[in-house]
Amino acid sequence: MQFLVPDMTCGSCVPHVTDAIAKVDPGAVVEADTVARTITVTTSASQQEIEEALTDDGYPATAI
């Protein structure tokens, strides 16, 4: 799954985004591109679960 995360503006944001997703799926693999402000997530969680976890952590995201 890919998500646009407009508020992920720097490398310091990546651990926060990764931790938010890990709360839903500890085994998830997250690849972040801070320039494009996108993440690619390999997970067993649903798109909605990932979006909710990111929003709850202050990084609203939409699937792309």
C-alpha positions as CSV (number, residue, x, y, z in Angstrom):
1,M,0.0,0.0,0.0
2,Q,1.1,3.5,-0.7
3,F,0.1,6.6,1.2
4,L,0.6,10.3,0.9
5,V,1.6,11.8,4.2
6,P,1.7,15.6,3.7
7,D,2.9,16.4,7.2
8,M,5.9,14.0,6.9
9,T,8.4,16.8,6.0
10,C,11.8,15.4,7.3
11,G,13.7,12.4,8.4
12,S,12.7,13.1,12.0
13,C,9.1,12.4,11.1
14,V,9.8,8.9,9.8
15,P,10.2,7.2,13.2
16,H,6.9,8.6,14.3
17,V,5.1,7.4,11.2
18,T,6.8,4.0,11.5
19,D,5.9,3.7,15.2
20,A,2.2,4.6,14.5
21,I,2.0,1.8,12.0
22,A,3.8,-0.6,14.3
23,K,1.0,-0.1,16.8
24,V,-1.4,-1.6,14.3
25,D,1.0,-4.2,12.8
26,P,4.3,-4.7,14.6
27,G,5.6,-6.7,11.6
28,A,4.9,-4.0,9.0
29,V,7.6,-2.8,6.7
30,V,7.6,0.9,6.0
31,E,9.6,2.6,3.3
32,A,9.5,6.4,3.5
33,D,10.2,9.1,0.9
34,T,10.3,12.4,2.7
35,V,10.8,14.4,-0.6
36,A,7.6,13.0,-2.1
37,R,6.0,12.8,1.3
38,T,4.9,9.2,0.7
39,I,5.3,5.9,2.4
40,T,5.0,2.4,1.1
41,V,3.7,-0.1,3.7
42,T,3.9,-3.9,3.5
43,T,1.4,-5.0,6.1
44,S,-1.5,-7.3,7.0
45,A,-3.5,-4.4,8.4
46,S,-6.2,-2.7,6.4
47,Q,-5.9,0.6,4.6
48,Q,-8.3,2.1,7.0
49,E,-6.4,0.8,10.1
50,I,-3.2,2.4,8.7
51,E,-4.9,5.7,7.9
52,E,-6.5,5.9,11.4
53,A,-3.2,5.1,13.2
54,L,-1.4,7.8,11.2
55,T,-4.1,10.3,11.8
56,D,-4.2,9.5,15.5
57,D,-0.5,10.1,15.7
58,G,-0.7,13.5,14.0
59,Y,0.2,12.4,10.4
60,P,-3.1,12.3,8.4
61,A,-2.6,10.2,5.3
62,T,-4.5,9.1,2.2
63,A,-4.0,6.1,0.1
64,I,-2.6,6.7,-3.4
